[in-house]
């Protein structure tokens, strides 16, 4: 894996941690507050998500990843971050459907990256 792909992946993982807390953390940590306060807090968290996500996509794209590859990579990372968040932080019950969804995402990664050697 190239250095740029590692950088892209690492930044997207960090970005997704912030994104997940911005999108869903308020359901647990700010549920008693007015929606607009939760929205302002979420927007503040989302700023850090964008400060990581934008450079990640620029690095990935400039190194040869296609937009489709960046999107699929983003979605797989989102699932990899979201499932543990849902189970550990939000106390959701794990379901077999999580596994099936994950396997579908692995298939998506395979199809978008197969046979391309160096993408783009």
N, CA, C and O atoms as a GROMACS GRO file, in nm:
protein
  480
    1UNK      N    1   0.085  -0.118   0.000
    1UNK     CA    2   0.000   0.000   0.000
    1UNK      C    3   0.089   0.124   0.000
    1UNK      O    4   0.185   0.132   0.077
    2UNK      N    5   0.059   0.217  -0.084
    2UNK     CA    6   0.142   0.337  -0.094
    2UNK      C    7   0.124   0.427   0.027
    2UNK      O    8   0.025   0.419   0.100
    3UNK      N    9   0.223   0.513   0.046
    3UNK     CA   10   0.219   0.608   0.156
    3UNK      C   11   0.095   0.698   0.149
    3UNK      O   12   0.031   0.726   0.250
    4UNK      N   13   0.062   0.743   0.028
    4UNK     CA   14  -0.056   0.830   0.011
    4UNK      C   15  -0.184   0.756   0.049
    4UNK      O   16  -0.275   0.816   0.107
    5UNK      N   17  -0.193   0.628   0.017
    5UNK     CA   18  -0.312   0.551   0.054
    5UNK      C   19  -0.321   0.534   0.204
    5UNK      O   20  -0.429   0.540   0.261
    6UNK      N   21  -0.206   0.513   0.269
    6UNK     CA   22  -0.204   0.505   0.416
    6UNK      C   23  -0.246   0.638   0.477
    6UNK      O   24  -0.325   0.641   0.572
    7UNK      N   25  -0.194   0.748   0.424
    7UNK     CA   26  -0.232   0.881   0.475
    7UNK      C   27  -0.381   0.904   0.456
    7UNK      O   28  -0.449   0.950   0.548
    8UNK      N   29  -0.431   0.873   0.338
    8UNK     CA   30  -0.573   0.891   0.309
    8UNK      C   31  -0.657   0.810   0.405
    8UNK      O   32  -0.753   0.861   0.463
    9UNK      N   33  -0.622   0.684   0.421
    9UNK     CA   34  -0.698   0.594   0.508
    9UNK      C   35  -0.693   0.641   0.653
    9UNK      O   36  -0.796   0.644   0.721
   10UNK      N   37  -0.576   0.678   0.701
   10UNK     CA   38  -0.564   0.725   0.839
   10UNK      C   39  -0.645   0.851   0.866
   10UNK      O   40  -0.713   0.861   0.968
   11UNK      N   41  -0.637   0.946   0.774
   11UNK     CA   42  -0.714   1.069   0.790
   11UNK      C   43  -0.864   1.041   0.784
   11UNK      O   44  -0.942   1.103   0.857
   12UNK      N   45  -0.906   0.949   0.696
   12UNK     CA   46  -1.048   0.915   0.688
   12UNK      C   47  -1.097   0.844   0.813
   12UNK      O   48  -1.211   0.863   0.854
   13UNK      N   49  -1.012   0.762   0.874
   13UNK     CA   50  -1.052   0.697   1.000
   13UNK      C   51  -1.074   0.803   1.108
   13UNK      O   52  -1.176   0.803   1.176
   14UNK      N   53  -0.977   0.895   1.123
   14UNK     CA   54  -0.992   1.001   1.222
   14UNK      C   55  -1.114   1.088   1.192
   14UNK      O   56  -1.190   1.124   1.282
   15UNK      N   57  -1.132   1.121   1.065
   15UNK     CA   58  -1.247   1.200   1.022
   15UNK      C   59  -1.378   1.132   1.061
   15UNK      O   60  -1.471   1.197   1.109
   16UNK      N   61  -1.384   1.001   1.040
   16UNK     CA   62  -1.506   0.927   1.070
   16UNK      C   63  -1.536   0.919   1.218
   16UNK      O   64  -1.652   0.912   1.258
   17UNK      N   65  -1.434   0.919   1.300
   17UNK     CA   66  -1.457   0.921   1.445
   17UNK      C   67  -1.529   1.050   1.481
   17UNK      O   68  -1.628   1.048   1.554
   18UNK      N   69  -1.478   1.162   1.431
   18UNK     CA   70  -1.545   1.290   1.458
   18UNK      C   71  -1.685   1.292   1.397
   18UNK      O   72  -1.780   1.336   1.462
   19UNK      N   73  -1.698   1.244   1.273
   19UNK     CA   74  -1.828   1.244   1.206
   19UNK      C   75  -1.931   1.164   1.285
   19UNK      O   76  -2.045   1.208   1.302
   20UNK      N   77  -1.892   1.048   1.332
   20UNK     CA   78  -1.985   0.962   1.404
   20UNK      C   79  -2.033   1.030   1.531
   20UNK      O   80  -2.152   1.026   1.563
   21UNK      N   81  -1.941   1.093   1.604
   21UNK     CA   82  -1.983   1.165   1.725
   21UNK      C   83  -2.069   1.287   1.690
   21UNK      O   84  -2.164   1.318   1.762
   22UNK      N   85  -2.038   1.356   1.580
   22UNK     CA   86  -2.118   1.472   1.540
   22UNK      C   87  -2.259   1.429   1.502
   22UNK      O   88  -2.356   1.495   1.538
   23UNK      N   89  -2.270   1.318   1.429
   23UNK     CA   90  -2.401   1.276   1.379
   23UNK      C   91  -2.486   1.206   1.485
   23UNK      O   92  -2.608   1.222   1.487
   24UNK      N   93  -2.422   1.127   1.572
   24UNK     CA   94  -2.500   1.042   1.662
   24UNK      C   95  -2.471   1.064   1.811
   24UNK      O   96  -2.553   1.025   1.894
   25UNK      N   97  -2.359   1.124   1.845
   25UNK     CA   98  -2.324   1.143   1.986
   25UNK      C   99  -2.424   1.227   2.062
   25UNK      O  100  -2.446   1.205   2.182
   26UNK      N  101  -2.486   1.323   1.994
   26UNK     CA  102  -2.584   1.409   2.062
   26UNK      C  103  -2.705   1.330   2.110
   26UNK      O  104  -2.772   1.372   2.204
   27UNK      N  105  -2.733   1.216   2.048
   27UNK     CA  106  -2.847   1.133   2.092
   27UNK      C  107  -2.826   1.080   2.233
   27UNK      O  108  -2.922   1.058   2.307
   28UNK      N  109  -2.700   1.059   2.269
   28UNK     CA  110  -2.669   1.010   2.403
   28UNK      C  111  -2.630   1.122   2.498
   28UNK      O  112  -2.676   1.127   2.612
   29UNK      N  113  -2.545   1.213   2.450
   29UNK     CA  114  -2.485   1.310   2.540
   29UNK      C  115  -2.559   1.443   2.550
   29UNK      O  116  -2.536   1.519   2.644
   30UNK      N  117  -2.648   1.472   2.456
   30UNK     CA  118  -2.719   1.600   2.458
   30UNK      C  119  -2.868   1.583   2.434
   30UNK      O  120  -2.934   1.674   2.384
   31UNK      N  121  -2.921   1.468   2.468
   31UNK     CA  122  -3.062   1.441   2.439
   31UNK      C  123  -3.157   1.531   2.518
   31UNK      O  124  -3.270   1.553   2.476
   32UNK      N  125  -3.113   1.583   2.632
   32UNK     CA  126  -3.197   1.669   2.712
   32UNK      C  127  -3.192   1.816   2.673
   32UNK      O  128  -3.263   1.898   2.730
   33UNK      N  129  -3.109   1.849   2.577
   33UNK     CA  130  -3.094   1.988   2.535
   33UNK      C  131  -3.182   2.016   2.413
   33UNK      O  132  -3.227   1.924   2.344
   34UNK      N  133  -3.206   2.143   2.390
   34UNK     CA  134  -3.282   2.183   2.271
   34UNK      C  135  -3.208   2.135   2.146
   34UNK      O  136  -3.085   2.126   2.146
   35UNK      N  137  -3.283   2.103   2.041
   35UNK     CA  138  -3.222   2.048   1.919
   35UNK      C  139  -3.118   2.142   1.861
   35UNK      O  140  -3.016   2.096   1.808
   36UNK      N  141  -3.141   2.274   1.870
   36UNK     CA  142  -3.049   2.367   1.808
   36UNK      C  143  -2.917   2.374   1.884
   36UNK      O  144  -2.813   2.403   1.825
   37UNK      N  145  -2.919   2.349   2.014
   37UNK     CA  146  -2.794   2.343   2.090
   37UNK      C  147  -2.715   2.219   2.049
   37UNK      O  148  -2.594   2.224   2.028
   38UNK      N  149  -2.787   2.107   2.039
   38UNK     CA  150  -2.722   1.984   1.992
   38UNK      C  151  -2.666   2.002   1.852
   38UNK      O  152  -2.558   1.952   1.820
   39UNK      N  153  -2.740   2.074   1.767
   39UNK     CA  154  -2.692   2.099   1.630
   39UNK      C  155  -2.566   2.184   1.631
   39UNK      O  156  -2.472   2.155   1.557
   40UNK      N  157  -2.561   2.288   1.713
   40UNK     CA  158  -2.441   2.372   1.721
   40UNK      C  159  -2.321   2.292   1.771
   40UNK      O  160  -2.210   2.307   1.719
   41UNK      N  161  -2.342   2.209   1.871
   41UNK     CA  162  -2.234   2.124   1.922
   41UNK      C  163  -2.188   2.029   1.812
   41UNK      O  164  -2.068   2.010   1.790
   42UNK      N  165  -2.284   1.968   1.742
   42UNK     CA  166  -2.250   1.876   1.633
   42UNK      C  167  -2.175   1.947   1.522
   42UNK      O  168  -2.080   1.891   1.467
   43UNK      N  169  -2.215   2.067   1.487
   43UNK     CA  170  -2.144   2.143   1.384
   43UNK      C  171  -2.001   2.172   1.426
   43UNK      O  172  -1.909   2.168   1.344
   44UNK      N  173  -1.982   2.202   1.554
   44UNK     CA  174  -1.846   2.226   1.604
   44UNK      C  175  -1.759   2.101   1.592
   44UNK      O  176  -1.642   2.110   1.554
   45UNK      N  177  -1.816   1.986   1.623
   45UNK     CA  178  -1.743   1.859   1.608
   45UNK      C  179  -1.719   1.831   1.460
   45UNK      O  180  -1.611   1.785   1.422
   46UNK      N  181  -1.819   1.857   1.377
   46UNK     CA  182  -1.808   1.829   1.233
   46UNK      C  183  -1.700   1.913   1.167
   46UNK      O  184  -1.643   1.872   1.066
   47UNK      N  185  -1.670   2.029   1.222
   47UNK     CA  186  -1.561   2.110   1.167
   47UNK      C  187  -1.431   2.030   1.165
   47UNK      O  188  -1.358   2.032   1.066
   48UNK      N  189  -1.404   1.958   1.274
   48UNK     CA  190  -1.282   1.876   1.280
   48UNK      C  191  -1.288   1.761   1.181
   48UNK      O  192  -1.187   1.721   1.124
   49UNK      N  193  -1.408   1.709   1.160
   49UNK     CA  194  -1.425   1.603   1.061
   49UNK      C  195  -1.384   1.655   0.923
   49UNK      O  196  -1.310   1.587   0.851
   50UNK      N  197  -1.431   1.771   0.886
   50UNK     CA  198  -1.398   1.828   0.755
   50UNK      C  199  -1.251   1.866   0.743
   50UNK      O  200  -1.192   1.855   0.636
   51UNK      N  201  -1.191   1.910   0.853
   51UNK     CA  202  -1.050   1.945   0.850
   51UNK      C  203  -0.962   1.823   0.824
   51UNK      O  204  -0.846   1.837   0.783
   52UNK      N  205  -1.015   1.704   0.847
   52UNK     CA  206  -0.943   1.579   0.818
   52UNK      C  207  -0.988   1.516   0.687
   52UNK      O  208  -0.906   1.463   0.612
   53UNK      N  209  -1.118   1.523   0.660
   53UNK     CA  210  -1.174   1.456   0.542
   53UNK      C  211  -1.132   1.523   0.412
   53UNK      O  212  -1.099   1.454   0.315
   54UNK      N  213  -1.131   1.655   0.408
   54UNK     CA  214  -1.095   1.725   0.284
   54UNK      C  215  -0.951   1.695   0.244
   54UNK      O  216  -0.927   1.659   0.128
   55UNK      N  217  -0.853   1.707   0.334
   55UNK     CA  218  -0.717   1.672   0.293
   55UNK      C  219  -0.704   1.523   0.258
   55UNK      O  220  -0.629   1.487   0.167
   56UNK      N  221  -0.776   1.437   0.327
   56UNK     CA  222  -0.771   1.294   0.296
   56UNK      C  223  -0.813   1.269   0.152
   56UNK      O  224  -0.745   1.196   0.079
   57UNK      N  225  -0.924   1.328   0.111
   57UNK     CA  226  -0.971   1.307  -0.026
   57UNK      C  227  -0.878   1.373  -0.128
   57UNK      O  228  -0.860   1.320  -0.238
   58UNK      N  229  -0.821   1.486  -0.094
   58UNK     CA  230  -0.727   1.551  -0.187
   58UNK      C  231  -0.601   1.469  -0.204
   58UNK      O  232  -0.551   1.453  -0.315
   59UNK      N  233  -0.548   1.416  -0.093
   59UNK     CA  234  -0.429   1.331  -0.101
   59UNK      C  235  -0.460   1.205  -0.182
   59UNK      O  236  -0.384   1.168  -0.272
   60UNK      N  237  -0.572   1.140  -0.151
   60UNK     CA  238  -0.609   1.018  -0.222
   60UNK      C  239  -0.630   1.041  -0.370
   60UNK      O  240  -0.582   0.963  -0.453
   61UNK      N  241  -0.701   1.147  -0.404
   61UNK     CA  242  -0.730   1.174  -0.545
   61UNK      C  243  -0.603   1.213  -0.621
   61UNK      O  244  -0.583   1.168  -0.734
   62UNK      N  245  -0.518   1.294  -0.560
   62UNK     CA  246  -0.395   1.335  -0.629
   62UNK      C  247  -0.297   1.219  -0.644
   62UNK      O  248  -0.208   1.224  -0.729
   63UNK      N  249  -0.313   1.114  -0.563
   63UNK     CA  250  -0.223   0.998  -0.575
   63UNK      C  251  -0.278   0.894  -0.670
   63UNK      O  252  -0.215   0.790  -0.692
   64UNK      N  253  -0.396   0.919  -0.728
   64UNK     CA  254  -0.448   0.829  -0.830
   64UNK      C  255  -0.575   0.756  -0.795
   64UNK      O  256  -0.626   0.680  -0.878
   65UNK      N  257  -0.629   0.774  -0.676
   65UNK     CA  258  -0.756   0.709  -0.644
   65UNK      C  259  -0.869   0.780  -0.717
   65UNK      O  260  -0.872   0.903  -0.725
   66UNK      N  261  -0.961   0.702  -0.770
   66UNK     CA  262  -1.078   0.760  -0.835
   66UNK      C  263  -1.178   0.805  -0.730
   66UNK      O  264  -1.166   0.770  -0.612
   67UNK      N  265  -1.274   0.882  -0.772
   67UNK     CA  266  -1.380   0.928  -0.682
   67UNK      C  267  -1.457   0.806  -0.627
   67UNK      O  268  -1.492   0.803  -0.509
   68UNK      N  269  -1.484   0.709  -0.712
   68UNK     CA  270  -1.555   0.588  -0.667
   68UNK      C  271  -1.474   0.514  -0.562
   68UNK      O  272  -1.529   0.467  -0.462
   69UNK      N  273  -1.344   0.503  -0.581
   69UNK     CA  274  -1.260   0.435  -0.483
   69UNK      C  275  -1.258   0.512  -0.351
   69UNK      O  276  -1.264   0.451  -0.244
   70UNK      N  277  -1.249   0.643  -0.358
   70UNK     CA  278  -1.252   0.723  -0.236
   70UNK      C  279  -1.385   0.705  -0.162
   70UNK      O  280  -1.387   0.693  -0.040
   71UNK      N  281  -1.494   0.703  -0.236
   71UNK     CA  282  -1.627   0.690  -0.174
   71UNK      C  283  -1.643   0.553  -0.107
   71UNK      O  284  -1.690   0.545   0.006
   72UNK      N  285  -1.604   0.448  -0.177
   72UNK     CA  286  -1.616   0.314  -0.119
   72UNK      C  287  -1.526   0.300   0.003
   72UNK      O  288  -1.567   0.245   0.105
   73UNK      N  289  -1.403   0.351  -0.006
   73UNK     CA  290  -1.312   0.349   0.109
   73UNK      C  291  -1.375   0.422   0.226
   73UNK      O  292  -1.371   0.374   0.339
   74UNK      N  293  -1.434   0.538   0.200
   74UNK     CA  294  -1.502   0.616   0.304
   74UNK      C  295  -1.616   0.536   0.368
   74UNK      O  296  -1.629   0.536   0.490
   75UNK      N  297  -1.696   0.470   0.287
   75UNK     CA  298  -1.811   0.396   0.340
   75UNK      C  299  -1.768   0.276   0.424
   75UNK      O  300  -1.829   0.246   0.526
   76UNK      N  301  -1.662   0.207   0.381
   76UNK     CA  302  -1.612   0.094   0.459
   76UNK      C  303  -1.559   0.142   0.594
   76UNK      O  304  -1.586   0.081   0.697
   77UNK      N  305  -1.485   0.252   0.592
   77UNK     CA  306  -1.434   0.308   0.717
   77UNK      C  307  -1.550   0.353   0.805
   77UNK      O  308  -1.547   0.333   0.926
   78UNK      N  309  -1.650   0.414   0.744
   78UNK     CA  310  -1.768   0.457   0.821
   78UNK      C  311  -1.831   0.339   0.894
   78UNK      O  312  -1.863   0.349   1.012
   79UNK      N  313  -1.848   0.230   0.824
   79UNK     CA  314  -1.907   0.111   0.886
   79UNK      C  315  -1.816   0.056   0.995
   79UNK      O  316  -1.863   0.017   1.102
   80UNK      N  317  -1.685   0.053   0.970
   80UNK     CA  318  -1.589   0.001   1.068
   80UNK      C  319  -1.585   0.088   1.194
   80UNK      O  320  -1.559   0.036   1.303
   81UNK      N  321  -1.609   0.217   1.182
   81UNK     CA  322  -1.613   0.306   1.298
   81UNK      C  323  -1.751   0.303   1.363
   81UNK      O  324  -1.762   0.303   1.485
   82UNK      N  325  -1.857   0.302   1.281
   82UNK     CA  326  -1.992   0.313   1.334
   82UNK      C  327  -2.036   0.192   1.414
   82UNK      O  328  -2.095   0.208   1.521
   83UNK      N  329  -2.007   0.072   1.367
   83UNK     CA  330  -2.055  -0.048   1.438
   83UNK      C  331  -2.001  -0.055   1.580
   83UNK      O  332  -2.079  -0.074   1.673
   84UNK      N  333  -1.870  -0.040   1.602
   84UNK     CA  334  -1.823  -0.039   1.742
   84UNK      C  335  -1.882   0.077   1.823
   84UNK      O  336  -1.913   0.061   1.941
   85UNK      N  337  -1.898   0.194   1.761
   85UNK     CA  338  -1.960   0.308   1.829
   85UNK      C  339  -2.102   0.273   1.873
   85UNK      O  340  -2.141   0.298   1.987
   86UNK      N  341  -2.179   0.215   1.781
   86UNK     CA  342  -2.318   0.180   1.812
   86UNK      C  343  -2.326   0.078   1.926
   86UNK      O  344  -2.413   0.086   2.013
   87UNK      N  345  -2.236  -0.018   1.925
   87UNK     CA  346  -2.240  -0.125   2.025
   87UNK      C  347  -2.182  -0.078   2.159
   87UNK      O  348  -2.243  -0.100   2.264
   88UNK      N  349  -2.065  -0.014   2.157
   88UNK     CA  350  -1.996   0.023   2.282
   88UNK      C  351  -2.051   0.152   2.342
   88UNK      O  352  -2.081   0.155   2.462
   89UNK      N  353  -2.065   0.256   2.263
   89UNK     CA  354  -2.107   0.386   2.316
   89UNK      C  355  -2.258   0.396   2.330
   89UNK      O  356  -2.310   0.437   2.434
   90UNK      N  357  -2.330   0.358   2.224
   90UNK     CA  358  -2.476   0.374   2.224
   90UNK      C  359  -2.549   0.252   2.281
   90UNK      O  360  -2.671   0.256   2.297
   91UNK      N  361  -2.475   0.145   2.311
   91UNK     CA  362  -2.532   0.024   2.372
   91UNK      C  363  -2.637  -0.044   2.286
   91UNK      O  364  -2.731  -0.104   2.337
   92UNK      N  365  -2.621  -0.035   2.153
   92UNK     CA  366  -2.708  -0.106   2.061
   92UNK      C  367  -2.672  -0.255   2.065
   92UNK      O  368  -2.555  -0.290   2.085
   93UNK      N  369  -2.768  -0.339   2.046
   93UNK     CA  370  -2.742  -0.482   2.043
   93UNK      C  371  -2.686  -0.521   1.907
   93UNK      O  372  -2.743  -0.486   1.804
   94UNK      N  373  -2.572  -0.593   1.905
   94UNK     CA  374  -2.519  -0.638   1.775
   94UNK      C  375  -2.616  -0.735   1.710
   94UNK      O  376  -2.684  -0.813   1.777
   95UNK      N  377  -2.620  -0.728   1.577
   95UNK     CA  378  -2.709  -0.817   1.502
   95UNK      C  379  -2.630  -0.880   1.389
   95UNK      O  380  -2.530  -0.825   1.342
   96UNK      N  381  -2.676  -0.993   1.346
   96UNK     CA  382  -2.612  -1.062   1.236
   96UNK      C  383  -2.616  -0.976   1.109
   96UNK      O  384  -2.529  -0.990   1.023
   97UNK      N  385  -2.714  -0.890   1.098
   97UNK     CA  386  -2.722  -0.801   0.983
   97UNK      C  387  -2.600  -0.709   0.971
   97UNK      O  388  -2.563  -0.670   0.860
   98UNK      N  389  -2.536  -0.675   1.084
   98UNK     CA  390  -2.414  -0.596   1.080
   98UNK      C  391  -2.306  -0.670   1.002
   98UNK      O  392  -2.234  -0.611   0.922
   99UNK      N  393  -2.296  -0.801   1.026
   99UNK     CA  394  -2.198  -0.883   0.956
   99UNK      C  395  -2.228  -0.886   0.806
   99UNK      O  396  -2.138  -0.869   0.725
  100UNK      N  397  -2.355  -0.908   0.770
  100UNK     CA  398  -2.392  -0.914   0.628
  100UNK      C  399  -2.365  -0.780   0.559
  100UNK      O  400  -2.316  -0.777   0.446
  101UNK      N  401  -2.397  -0.672   0.626
  101UNK     CA  402  -2.369  -0.539   0.569
  101UNK      C  403  -2.218  -0.521   0.549
  101UNK      O  404  -2.174  -0.468   0.447
  102UNK      N  405  -2.140  -0.564   0.647
  102UNK     CA  406  -1.995  -0.555   0.636
  102UNK      C  407  -1.941  -0.637   0.520
  102UNK      O  408  -1.852  -0.592   0.449
  103UNK      N  409  -1.995  -0.755   0.500
  103UNK     CA  410  -1.951  -0.839   0.389
  103UNK      C  411  -1.987  -0.776   0.254
  103UNK      O  412  -1.911  -0.787   0.158
  104UNK      N  413  -2.102  -0.710   0.248
  104UNK     CA  414  -2.138  -0.639   0.124
  104UNK      C  415  -2.038  -0.528   0.096
  104UNK      O  416  -2.000  -0.505  -0.018
  105UNK      N  417  -1.995  -0.458   0.202
  105UNK     CA  418  -1.898  -0.351   0.185
  105UNK      C  419  -1.762  -0.407   0.140
  105UNK      O  420  -1.693  -0.346   0.058
  106UNK      N  421  -1.723  -0.522   0.194
  106UNK     CA  422  -1.599  -0.585   0.149
  106UNK      C  423  -1.609  -0.618   0.000
  106UNK      O  424  -1.513  -0.599  -0.075
  107UNK      N  425  -1.724  -0.666  -0.041
  107UNK     CA  426  -1.746  -0.692  -0.184
  107UNK      C  427  -1.735  -0.564  -0.266
  107UNK      O  428  -1.678  -0.565  -0.375
  108UNK      N  429  -1.788  -0.455  -0.215
  108UNK     CA  430  -1.780  -0.327  -0.286
  108UNK      C  431  -1.634  -0.284  -0.301
  108UNK      O  432  -1.594  -0.234  -0.406
  109UNK      N  433  -1.555  -0.302  -0.196
  109UNK     CA  434  -1.413  -0.267  -0.204
  109UNK      C  435  -1.346  -0.352  -0.310
  109UNK      O  436  -1.268  -0.302  -0.392
  110UNK      N  437  -1.375  -0.480  -0.310
  110UNK     CA  438  -1.314  -0.569  -0.409
  110UNK      C  439  -1.345  -0.521  -0.551
  110UNK      O  440  -1.254  -0.509  -0.634
  111UNK      N  441  -1.472  -0.494  -0.578
  111UNK     CA  442  -1.510  -0.458  -0.714
  111UNK      C  443  -1.456  -0.323  -0.757
  111UNK      O  444  -1.422  -0.305  -0.874
  112UNK      N  445  -1.447  -0.227  -0.666
  112UNK     CA  446  -1.401  -0.094  -0.707
  112UNK      C  447  -1.249  -0.088  -0.721
  112UNK      O  448  -1.196  -0.002  -0.792
  113UNK      N  449  -1.177  -0.178  -0.653
  113UNK     CA  450  -1.031  -0.176  -0.660
  113UNK      C  451  -0.972  -0.288  -0.746
  113UNK      O  452  -0.852  -0.286  -0.771
  114UNK      N  453  -1.050  -0.384  -0.793
  114UNK     CA  454  -0.994  -0.500  -0.863
  114UNK      C  455  -0.936  -0.462  -0.998
  114UNK      O  456  -0.985  -0.374  -1.068
  115UNK      N  457  -0.831  -0.531  -1.031
  115UNK     CA  458  -0.772  -0.522  -1.164
  115UNK      C  459  -0.721  -0.388  -1.207
  115UNK      O  460  -0.701  -0.365  -1.326
  116UNK      N  461  -0.700  -0.299  -1.115
  116UNK     CA  462  -0.657  -0.165  -1.155
  116UNK      C  463  -0.511  -0.139  -1.129
  116UNK      O  464  -0.459  -0.035  -1.170
  117UNK      N  465  -0.443  -0.231  -1.063
  117UNK     CA  466  -0.302  -0.204  -1.031
  117UNK      C  467  -0.292  -0.075  -0.953
  117UNK      O  468  -0.322  -0.072  -0.834
  118UNK      N  469  -0.251   0.030  -1.018
  118UNK     CA  470  -0.253   0.163  -0.957
  118UNK      C  471  -0.379   0.232  -1.006
  118UNK      O  472  -0.396   0.252  -1.126
  119UNK      N  473  -0.471   0.269  -0.912
  119UNK     CA  474  -0.600   0.322  -0.950
  119UNK      C  475  -0.594   0.446  -1.040
  119UNK      O  476  -0.493   0.516  -1.047
  120UNK      N  477  -0.706   0.467  -1.107
  120UNK     CA  478  -0.734   0.584  -1.191
  120UNK      C  479  -0.682   0.572  -1.326
  120UNK      O  480  -0.698   0.664  -1.407
   0.00000   0.00000   0.00000
